[in-house]
Amino acid sequence: MTATAVTPETELQRHFEDTIEHDRRIEPRDWMPEAYRKSLVRQIAQHAHSEIIGMQPEGKWLTRAPSLRRKAILLAKVQDEAGHGMYLYSAAETLGADRADLTQLLIDGKQKYSSIFNYPTLTFADVGVIGWLVDGAAIVNQVPLCRSSFGPYARAMVRICKEESFHQRQGYELLAHLMGGTPAQRAMVQDATNRWWWPSLMMFGPPDADSPNTQQSMAWRIKRHTNDELRQRFVDMSVPQAEALGVTLPDPALRWNSEREHHDFGEIDWMEFKRVVSGQGPCNAERIAHRKAAHDDGEWVREAAVAYAAKQAARGAAA
């Protein structure tokens, strides 16, 4: 019987698996399988793109917010989203990815971002519903990522989740204020809820049976829960919040199941989800065009920064 030869790569693979098994962190200088690295780059880049594209739906209301207080709150939130994108691009760079390359892949349609940001914000109530539902879904999805197996990603998520929790509370407070207002304001909140509820459920991704990456991501402990588990948690969290606000969630099948001790809810329109993800949503083209224009307009700033850095380095070398 011939013993299996132990190669240096085999030992590295064993160490990687042992690190994952004992719930320790993989750091950028550690050896990792190429498939693990690629999976992380894909997920972190998609997350970063979502934060940057996610500035657009609410950003359009910065000049139309109804008061200085609402403008300041919204401006702070949009700035936070930009910061989240920068944290995440930095985490991707620790894996050898280039931020400029990732941006180009987004603009070229070769990398995705969250489907939720391809829907229009028609009224100021949408700003509140995005804070309540969209950021609420983000929190449910992202808090477990604070325990991701990849160190830079997990650490970035701690800061991001703290700020997202503020965003959700700000959105909920805005809706509570509107629900205490005129019938027209209450109707505006209900209309926004009707339009954003189902896209918010789609944020968690396809059902587990159709999710090609979930099983491996969970085995590597990049993710801690499946898409359907997180979706159920979000529904259970949102129902009592809706009742407290006085809005009706637009799902006639929504009811408490005492046997499961969870809420049952209706079937999601997965055909719509696939259309939006494939680039055929209401605002896909608009979002990418806006991102490309901003990237092109900022080219001179990037060139100036590179030239200044080179000049400072030359001065240092000469000194």
Residue pairs with C-beta under 8 A, 6 or more apart in sequence:
12 31
13 33
15 31
16 26
16 30
16 31
16 32
16 33
16 36
19 25
19 26
19 30
19 149
20 26
20 149
20 220
20 221
23 147
23 149
23 221
25 149
25 150
25 151
25 154
26 32
26 36
26 149
26 150
26 151
27 151
27 152
28 94
28 95
28 151
28 152
35 216
36 220
37 95
37 96
39 213
39 216
39 217
39 220
39 222
40 92
40 95
40 150
40 153
40 222
41 92
41 95
41 96
41 97
42 111
42 213
43 213
43 217
43 222
44 88
44 91
44 92
44 95
44 153
45 88
45 89
45 92
45 97
45 102
45 105
45 106
45 111
46 111
46 112
46 113
46 114
47 88
48 84
48 85
48 88
48 89
48 92
48 102
49 85
49 102
49 106
49 111
49 112
49 113
50 113
50 114
50 117
51 81
51 82
51 84
51 85
51 88
52 81
52 82
52 85
52 113
52 291
53 106
53 113
53 114
53 117
53 287
53 291
54 81
54 113
54 114
54 116
54 117
55 78
55 81
55 82
56 117
56 287
56 290
56 291
57 117
57 119
57 120
57 121
57 126
57 130
57 283
58 74
58 77
58 78
58 121
58 127
58 130
59 78
60 121
61 74
61 121
61 124
61 126
61 127
62 71
62 74
62 75
62 78
64 124
65 71
65 74
65 124
65 127
66 124
70 124
70 174
73 170
74 127
77 131
77 167
77 170
80 163
80 166
80 167
83 163
84 160
84 163
87 156
87 159
87 160
88 153
88 156
88 160
89 99
89 102
90 152
90 156
91 150
91 152
91 153
91 156
92 99
92 102
93 99
94 152
102 111
103 295
105 111
106 113
106 288
106 291
107 288
107 291
107 292
107 295
109 279
109 288
112 277
113 287
114 203
115 199
115 202
115 203
115 273
115 276
115 277
115 281
116 134
116 137
116 199
116 200
116 202
116 203
117 283
117 287
118 276
118 281
118 282
118 283
118 284
118 287
119 195
119 196
119 199
119 281
119 282
119 283
120 282
120 283
121 127
121 130
122 192
122 195
123 188
123 191
123 192
124 188
125 175
125 178
125 185
125 188
125 189
125 191
125 192
126 192
126 195
126 196
127 171
127 174
128 171
128 172
128 174
128 175
128 178
128 189
128 192
129 171
129 175
129 189
129 192
129 193
129 195
129 196
130 171
130 196
131 167
131 168
131 169
131 170
131 171
131 172
131 174
131 175
132 168
132 171
132 172
132 175
132 241
133 171
133 193
133 196
133 197
133 200
133 238
134 196
134 200
134 203
135 164
135 167
135 168
135 171
136 168
136 200
136 234
136 237
136 238
136 241
137 200
137 201
137 203
137 204
137 234
138 164
138 203
139 161
139 164
139 165
139 168
140 204
140 230
140 233
140 234
140 237
141 203
141 204
141 230
142 157
142 160
142 161
142 164
143 157
143 161
144 223
144 224
144 225
144 230
145 153
145 154
145 157
145 223
145 224
146 154
146 157
146 158
146 161
147 154
147 221
147 224
148 154
148 157
148 221
148 222
148 223
148 224
149 220
149 221
149 222
150 222
153 222
172 241
172 245
175 189
175 245
175 247
176 245
178 185
178 186
178 188
178 189
179 185
179 186
179 189
179 245
179 246
179 247
186 246
189 245
189 247
190 247
190 248
193 242
193 247
193 248
193 249
193 250
194 250
197 249
197 250
197 251
198 250
198 268
198 269
198 272
199 276
200 234
201 231
201 234
201 235
201 265
201 268
202 268
202 272
202 273
202 276
204 227
204 228
204 230
204 231
204 234
205 211
205 214
205 227
206 227
206 270
206 273
207 227
207 228
207 270
208 214
208 226
208 227
208 228
210 270
211 226
211 227
214 223
214 226
214 227
217 223
218 224
218 225
218 226
225 233
232 262
232 263
235 254
235 262
235 263
235 265
236 262
236 263
238 249
239 249
239 254
239 256
239 263
242 248
242 249
251 265
251 266
252 266
253 264
253 265
253 266
253 267
254 263
254 264
254 265
254 266
255 263
255 264
256 262
256 263
256 264
257 263
257 264
275 281
276 284
279 285
